[in-house]
C-alpha cells in the first residue's frame, strides 16, 4: 500500500477554508442542518481512506490481530456529531494506563468531531503519550506514516 506523502498544503483547500471562516459557511452550507449533511458526505469520503490506513497499521504492526471499526456518525452528547475510526487489538484491550488517570488503554483513533459551537468539523487522532525528548537524537521522518489530518474531508 503505497500512498504519496503530501509535501505542501494544497492552496485551493486553504483558500476555501479561509473563505468559509470569513463567510461563516462550511463548503457553502449556511445552516447547521446543511453543515451536518456536508459532514456526513465528508465521512463517506473519508471512510475508505481511514479504514485503509488503520488496516495497514494492523497488518504492519499487529500481524493482522487487530480489529478496525467505524463508530458513528453519532451525537456527541452536547448537540454535536462525532465519528471515530478505531484500531484495537487483544493486548491493548487487556491493558491499563499506568501513568495519569487509571483506566483502560484506548485504541488508536482517527476522530472527526463536529461540536455544536464549531463552524466546521475537525479531524484529530489519538496520541501515543511517549515523551518526544527521549528520541530527539534519533528523530527522522518515517516512510509509510501519514498524517490523517492531511486528508481532505470533501472534494
N, C-alpha and C positions, 0 to 999 in steps of 0.2 A: 504494500500500500504506500505509494509514493505521492506526496502532495507538495505543491510549490509552497515555499515559505514566503509570506508577504514581507517585502523589504521596505516598502513605502506605504504611507497612508494613501488610500485612494481619494484623490481630490474631489471627485463627484460626490462620494459618500459624505465627506467632511462638509462640503458646501451645502448639501441637502440637510444635514444635521443642523448647521448654523441657521439656515432658513427656518427650519422647524422651531428652533429656540426663539427666533425673532417673532414668528407668527403665532406661537402657541399651538401649533399643529403637530401631528405625527404622521409623516408620509401623506400630508394633505388633509388628513382627518381632523375635524374640529371637536366633535362631541366625544365624551368618554366612551359611549357605546360604539361609535365608529372606530375609535382608537383601539378598543378591545378586539374588534373584528380584525384590525391590522395585526394586532398581537397574535391572534390565533393563526392568521395566514403566515406570519413570520415563524411561528412554532412549526408549522407544517414544512416550511422550507429548511429549518434548522434540524429537524428530527433525523434525517438520514445522515447528515454530517456528524452530529453529536454522537449518535449511536455508533457510527463507524470509528470515530476517534476512541471511544471507550472500549469497543470490541478489539481494536488494535492494541490498546494497553492491556486488555485481558489476555490476548494471545502472546504478546511480547514479554510481559512481566509476571503473569499468573498461570501460564501454560493452559489457558482456557478453563480454569477452575472458577472463574468469576461469573457473576450474573449482571447483565445490563438491563435496566428498566427505565421507562419513562413514567413519571408521575405528574399528572396534570394535563392540560391546564386546569387549575382549581382555584377556588377562593383562598386567599391567604389569611382570612380571619379578621382583616381590617379594611375590607372593601376593595382590595386589590386582587390581582391574579399572580400565580406563581406556577412555574413548570420546572421540574427537576429531571435531569438525566443522571442516573446513578450507576456506578460500578461498585458492587460489593463482592466479597469472597469469604469463604468459611472462616479463615483465621481472623479477618477483620471483624466479622460479626461476633466472634467469640472474645475479642479483645476489649479491654477497658482503657480509658485515658489515664495515664499515670501522673501527668502534671496538670495543674489547674483544676477546674471543676471535674470531679469524678463522674464518669458516665461512659456509655458505650462509644467506641471508636466509630466515627461516622464514615460512610462510603465516600469515594471520590465522586464529586458532583460538578455538573455544569448546570447553572441555575439561571433562569430567565424570570426576572421579577418586575412586575408592573404594579407598584404600590399605588394606593389611592392618590397620594399627593404628587406622583411623578407625572411629568409631561409626556414621557415615553418609557418603554421598558428598558431595563438594564441587564446586561449579561455578566455573570460572575462565575467563579468556580471555588472549589474547596482549596485549602492550603495544607501543606504537609506539616507545618508547625516546627520545622527544623531551623535552628539559628543559622543564618547565612554566613556569619563571620567565620565559622569553623572551616568553611570550604572556599573562602575567597581566593586563596592561593592556587586552587585548582579549578576555579570557576571558568567555564568556557561554554560556548553555545553547544547544545546537544542536538545532533541531527535527529529528525523524526519527532521532535517535541514541538507542538504547535500551540499557540495561544488561542483558546476558544474565543477570546474577546475580539480577535481579528475577523471573525466570521460575520458577514452581513446578515441582518435579520430580515431584510426584504430585498426584492430585486428592483 
